[in-house]
Amino acid sequence: MKNLFNEIHLEEMKARIEKLDSESVARWGKFSVQRMVIELLDQFFENRDKDTWPIHTFFGRLSGPAWAGLIWRHFNHHLSQFGV
């Protein structure tokens, strides 16, 4: 599974984010591109270097790598929302 701790996967995600601009329009949902990027980046980077990650409301306790995979999927979903 891809995850944001893997530098290759992280670079792929950064390249997709760079394709966004302030005029990017969501194919569905209400997020603006700015709100989506800020929310996703904050979600990952505020916890990246922690030994203990928050308990997920559905999946329970996850390791850092498991969170990195879950957040990669979350990023992928929202970037697909904006066509990148």
C-alpha positions in Angstrom: 0.0 0.0 0.0 1.3 3.5 -0.8 2.0 5.7 2.2 3.4 9.2 2.9 6.4 7.8 4.8 7.7 6.4 1.6 9.7 9.2 -0.2 8.6 8.1 -3.7 5.0 8.1 -2.8 5.3 11.4 -1.0 7.0 12.9 -4.1 4.2 11.6 -6.3 1.6 13.2 -4.0 3.5 16.5 -4.1 3.6 16.4 -7.9 -0.2 16.0 -7.9 -0.7 18.8 -5.4 1.5 21.1 -7.6 -1.0 20.6 -10.5 -3.6 22.4 -8.4 -4.2 26.1 -8.6 -6.6 28.6 -7.1 -9.0 28.1 -10.0 -9.2 24.3 -9.6 -12.8 23.2 -9.2 -14.0 20.2 -7.3 -15.9 17.6 -9.3 -18.0 16.9 -6.2 -18.3 18.1 -2.7 -17.9 21.6 -1.2 -14.2 21.9 -0.5 -12.2 24.7 -2.1 -8.8 23.6 -3.3 -7.1 25.8 -0.6 -9.2 24.3 2.3 -8.6 20.8 1.0 -4.8 21.1 0.8 -4.5 22.9 4.1 -6.7 20.4 6.0 -4.9 17.4 4.5 -1.4 18.7 5.0 -2.2 19.7 8.6 -3.7 16.3 9.3 -0.6 14.5 8.3 2.3 16.8 9.2 1.2 17.7 12.7 1.6 14.0 13.6 4.3 12.8 11.3 7.2 12.6 13.8 5.2 11.5 16.8 5.6 8.1 18.3 2.0 7.9 19.3 -0.7 8.8 16.8 -4.3 9.7 17.6 -6.9 6.9 17.9 -8.9 6.7 14.7 -12.6 6.9 15.4 -13.4 3.9 13.1 -10.2 1.8 13.0 -9.0 2.4 16.5 -5.2 2.5 17.4 -3.0 2.6 14.3 0.7 2.7 13.9 2.4 5.6 12.2 2.9 3.7 8.9 -0.8 2.6 9.0 -1.8 6.2 9.5 0.5 7.2 6.6 -1.3 4.7 4.3 -4.7 5.8 5.4 -3.8 9.5 4.9 -2.4 8.7 1.5 -5.7 7.2 0.5 -7.5 10.3 2.0 -5.2 12.6 -0.1 -5.8 10.4 -3.2 -9.6 10.7 -2.7 -9.6 14.5 -2.4 -7.0 15.0 -5.2 -9.2 12.9 -7.5 -12.1 15.2 -6.4 -10.1 18.0 -8.1 -9.1 15.9 -11.1 -5.4 15.4 -10.3 
